[in-house]
Amino acid sequence: MSRSGLQDRSVVFGAIVVVIAIIFIARLTHLQLISSDWSNYAGQLTEERETLDPMRGQFLDRNGELIVTNIASYDLLITPRKAKDLDTTALAVLLGLEIEELTRRLDKAAAYSRYVPSVLEKQLSAREYAKISKGLMKFPGIRSRTRSIRSNVAGVAGHLLGEYREVDRKDMKDDAFYHLGDYKGKSGLEAKFEKDLRGRTGARFHIVDVRNNVQQTLSELDTMPIPGEDVTLTIDLELQKYAEKLLRGKRGSVVAIEPETGEILAMVSSPFYSGNSLTGKRRGAVYDSLRRHSWKPLYNRALRGTYRPGSIFKMVQGLIALDEGVISTSTVIECNRSIIGCHGPHYADDLTNAITHSCNPYFYEVMRRVVQRGRSENKLEDASLGLTHWNTRIKEFGFGTNLGGHIPGTRAGSIPNSEYYDGIYGKNHWGYSTIFSISIGEGELLTTPLQIANLAAIIANRGYFLEPHPVRDVGGLGKPEGLDSIHYMSVPSLYFDPVVNAMQNVIEGQHGTGSRAKVEGITICGKTGTVQNRDLEDHSVFMAFAPRDNPEIALSVYVEYAGSGGAWAAPIAGLLIEKYLNDTITNVAREERIINFQHE
């Protein structure tokens, strides 16, 4: 080829390049300075933040056994724009919904947004989802989303642990952490330790278009969620399970405390329920059923049930009288049944025998001596002043208080004072003869099973208690602050000896009312209580601690509408003590009798 030919081709090629460059520059100029197409498209793109939920902390028992964990559940989401030609009849059959209900949900989703997914069905279990997963492929626009829900794998302590459910408007208003569809602890320990359990959310960022289609994932901006802290409880799982087994079919409660530490070893309110039944799509129906049940299974009797303490209260009266100096351990008082009724073959007792025999006239006189001390020449005013002083002494033992308030839902009960009776009868219009029923634990006195178990711990410790609490550790950092508060009684420890002797006699004495709590090889100290209940059957109550020296467990047992304390509450206490201390049951007949006893 000639030299001139090559030059001509170079000119042509250069001209083509110049023309293309001119066209490209012109197009860029048009797009950037004249046309709005790309700016409109860019305006249709939005940065979307996808929340990554953290794994919620678990609940463990005092020995590290798992009580509550998290399991997968499945929400079904529908994007109305993609759900074309939807066979609603077939979908309703697949989901087990009435066609009207399905239509309502579809309309609600469409009204919210045709492009953003809405929840069609929530909290399907793995088994429920597996049954319908293949069928869902026939329905365009429907997909699943995996979420975690709580699972009480141990199946115990539902009242204490509380409920974990969907947030409401107030939750979202009060705490920006929560958004529509989130879950949180709503009661019990789930609520009390919510901020520890919930962890911190992570985030994934996307660029989405106006129709919510993901155009780009901004992985460099992702943050990983931080799991919640595990909470180790003071509960002994095996003792908790056994207590629930013994109370099944009965109305009542068990509270067991480790005296040395104030740690709750077991807490049962019966009838109880499984926390797992209050998760998933059947929650509403199950909750309504529990709420309407005549036995009130949602009511936590251990913390909120208030009962007259009955004869158990006599020990507190005796301790205060000793400290006030109005009796001594050897003071003998006649069993004068013309003043107040009594029972059993006894005629005059000292303090130890009066507790053993549960002598009503003895403690009528004991409280009278505490209240009527001659603080005023007017007997009515003297009784009022004395009752005010008595009220203060009683509250030293934790009655009329929430015992530190470390357990959610704890009630204080009621210890009447002078103002209370003034409101009923008028100031200086009542005297000791008006209120004497409280001397034997009846009348206007109201205490809780937790308070009675705490009284057992006070006597076991010979005069002090640590505030009852259910948590040992949060996130590996030990107990939360404030759980080791010690309360010392002003009653000297030596005055507890005759009371402890009496409690041992209740179990081991020839006519002991708590003999059914006796366990060979374990020295148990206890006191029965038969709590009056108006025109209905009395409540059976028992409190105890064991062993006598270096006690490891103190407890209260309530069985409602079951009669005397020695008949049912005492043998339950004996079984629980043997189970905890020896990890075995020797008296199988006693166990079978308790298990087979069912309320009608």
Secondary structure, 3 states (H helix, E strand, C coil): CCHHHHHHHHHHHHHHHHHHHHHHHHHHHHHHHHCCHHHHHHHCCEEEEEEECCCCCCEECCCCCEEEEEEEEEEEEECHHHCCCCCHHHHHHHHCCCHHHHHHHHHHHHHHCCCCCEEEEEEECHHHHHHHHHHHCCCCCEEEEEEEEEEECCCCCHHHHCCEEECCHHHHHHCCCCCCCCEEECCHHHHHCHHHHCCECEEEEEEECCCCCEEEECHHHCECCECCCCEEECCCHHHHHHHHHHHCCCCEEEEEEECCCCEEEEEEEECCCCHHHHCCCCHHHHHHHHHHCCCCCCCCHHHHCCECCHHHHHHHHHHHHHHHCCCCCCCCEECCCCCCCCCCCCCEECHHHHHHHCCHHHHHHHHHHHHCCCCCCCHHHHHHHHHHHHHHHHHCCCCCCCCCCCCCCCCCCECCCHHHHHHHHCCCCCCHHHHHHHHHCCCCCEECHHHHHHHHHHHHCCCEEECCECEEEECCCCCCCCCCCEEECCCCHHHHHHHHHHHHHHHHCCCCCCHHHCECCECCEEEEEEECCCCCCCEEEEEEEECCCCCCEEEEEEECCCCCCCCCHHHHHHHHHHHHHHCCCCCHHHHHHHHHCCCC
